[in-house]
């Protein structure tokens, strides 16, 4: 069932193209210039967040009790076959968190096979709304150009079958200097023969901030958006029927 959802999910993104995302955006940021030159220190980073620096997306549901909101969120998690995290959640806490792990994209479109480990949080205080957000501190994107088949372990680590290599997704392609500093001298790589495009073909930005993979940028942004939109649509229908 989950595989059917995945193929429909990827097809959905293939059809809608690169239209503007509604909630989440991925941005390139430069660190302030340093007084000392250090070729091995990254001077840029990518950030993912809600637009306008919002803390969460607020969905209004007036005249609903905390118990009603909690039961609706449980129903949503059950329909999506999400794993529910039992720590620090419940009606009295006004909070619930779900975990999901999916294949996000394939080499054919993304230059690498991408996997997403996602933690979705929902807050339902006595304020006439449900607050939703992706827990970006815990959520990760993983990439493999080696056909690794990834799985989620019971302690939330991601592992590959048969120990096939994979990496956490790099939003910014590292420079030749970074790769040489991290791996080159250890493995005897020749800087002249390094190919960043072969090592990290799936990255969204190059080291200068140019977008080199608009498809992957759009895919990841829309993937996070879809969690918000799906939950919003489910809750609206749920309260019509209940």
N, C-alpha and C positions, 0 to 999 in steps of 0.2 A: 504493500500500500504506500509506503514511504517513497519507494522508487518511482511510482506513478506520479506522486506529488512533485518529486524532484524534476522529472522530465517536463511536466507541465509548467513548473516554475521557470526552468531555463528557457523553454519555448516562449513564455510570456515576455521575458526580457529581450529575446531576440526580435520579437515583433514590435515592441514599443520604442526601440532605438534609444537615443540619448536625450530624451526630453528631460527637462529640469526636474530634479528631485524635490520632494515635498518637505522632508524633515532633516535628513542627515546629509552632511557634505564632508568630503575629504580635501584637506588643504595642505599646501606646501609652505613651510615656514623656515626662515633662516635665523640662526643664532646671531647675536650681535658679533661684529668683527672683533677678533682677539688681537691683542698687541703683539703676541708672539706667533710666528708661523709654525703650524704643526700640520703637516700634510696628512697625518694619520687620524686626526680628530674630525669626526663628522661635523659639518657646519650647518646642517639643515635637518629638519625632521618633518614628518607628516603627522597631521592630527585629524581625528575624526570626531565630529560632534554635531549636536543639534544646531540648527541655524539660529542666529541671534543670541547665541550663547545660552539658550534655554537649558534648564536643568532636567526637564521632562516635558512630555506632551500631555496636556490635560484634556480629558474627555468628560464633558458634563453629563452627569446622571443624577438629577435631582430626585428627591423623595424616595431614595433607595437606602435601605439599611446596610450596615457593614456586612451583615450575614448574607444578604441578597447579592451584594457585589462579590463577595468571596465565592459563593456558590457558582456565580456566572463565570468567574475566572477559572474555577476548577473544571467546569464544563468545557471551557475553551482548551485548556491543557489536555483534557481527555480526547477531544476531537482531533487535535493535532498530534497526538501521541508524544507529547513533550514529557520529559522527566521533570518532576516537581521536587525542588529542594526543600527539605523539611526543616532546615535550620532557620531559626528566627523568622518564622512565618506563621500566619493564622489570623483569625478574626481579631483577636485581641492585639496583635501586632500591627494590624492594618497593612499587611504586606504579603506578597507571594512572589516567588521566583521560579522560572522555568529554565530548563537547559535543553538545547537542541544541538545536534551534530549532523551536518549534511554535506554532500558533494555540491559545491557551489558552481563550479565550471570545469570545462575540460580543455585539453590542449588545443583542440580545433579552434576554439574561440578566444581562449585566454592565454595561450602560449605556454601554459602549464596547467596541471590538474590542481584545482583549488578546493579546499575544504574549509568549512566554517564551524567553529565552536561558539555558540551564542548563548548568552545568559540574558533573559528578558525579565525585567522587574516591573511589578505593578503595585501601586500604593493606593489604598482606599481608606482615607481618613474621613472624619465627619465634615467634609467640606464640599459636598455635592459634586465631586468629580473623582475619576480614576486617573492617577498619574502613571504614565508608561515611559519606560526608557530601556535602551540596551545598556547593560553594565559593561562599559568599554574597558574597564580595568581587567576584567576577567575574560571577555570575549576575544577570540583570536581567529586569524585567517592563516591557513597553512598552504604551502605550495610544494609541488614535486614535478620535476621534469624527468623523473626516473620511473614513472608508472607505479609509484608506491601506492599501496592500498592501505589507507589509514583507518584506525579504529579508536574509539574512546575507551580508556581504561576506567575501572571503578573509582579511582581517585582523581578523575578529571584530567589526567594526562592524555596526550595523544601519542599513539605509537603506530608503527608500520608493521605490516605482516612481513616476515622474512627479513626484517631489518633493512629494508630498502630505503635509501636516503630520501629525506625530505627536510624542509626548512619552514620556519615561521615566515610568512609572506613579508617581503621587503617592499614597502610602498615607494621607497627611493632607491634607485640603483646605486650601489656603492661605487666609489671611484676605484681606479686601478690601485692607487696607493693604499686604500683601506684593505683591499683584498690581499695585496702583497704583505701588508703589516700583519694581517690576521692569519693568513694561510700560506702565502707564497714562499716565504723563507723556510717554513716548516716542511712543506711538501716539495720544495725545489722548483717552484714555478718560475717561468721566465716572464718578466713584466712585459716584454715586447710581444709575447704571444698570447697575452691575456685577452679574453673576449668577454666583456661585461654582458653583451647582448646574449651570449650563449649561456652564461652562468645565471643571469637573472632576467630572462626575456619577458617575464610577466609583470615587472615593476611598473608602477603608474607614472612616476616622475624620473627624469634623469637627475644627475647631481646638481644641475643648475635650476631645476624646477620646471623644466619643460614637460608637458604631458606627452608621454610616448605610448601610453596604453589607455586611450579614452574608454575603450570597451570595459576594461577591468574597473576603472574608476566608477563608471556608471553602474556596472553590475553590483559592486559592493554597496554603493549608496542605496540603490533600489532594493537590495536584499534587506538592509536594515529598515528602510521605509516600509517594506511589505509586512514586516512584523507588526508595526503600528497600525497600518491600514487593515490588515486581516483581523486584528483584535477589535478594532473599532467597529468593523462591519459585523463581526460575530456578536458583540455585546448589544448592538442596536437591534439585531434580529432576535436575540435571546430575550430581551425585555419586551418585545412585541408579543412573543409567544408565552411568556411567563409573567 
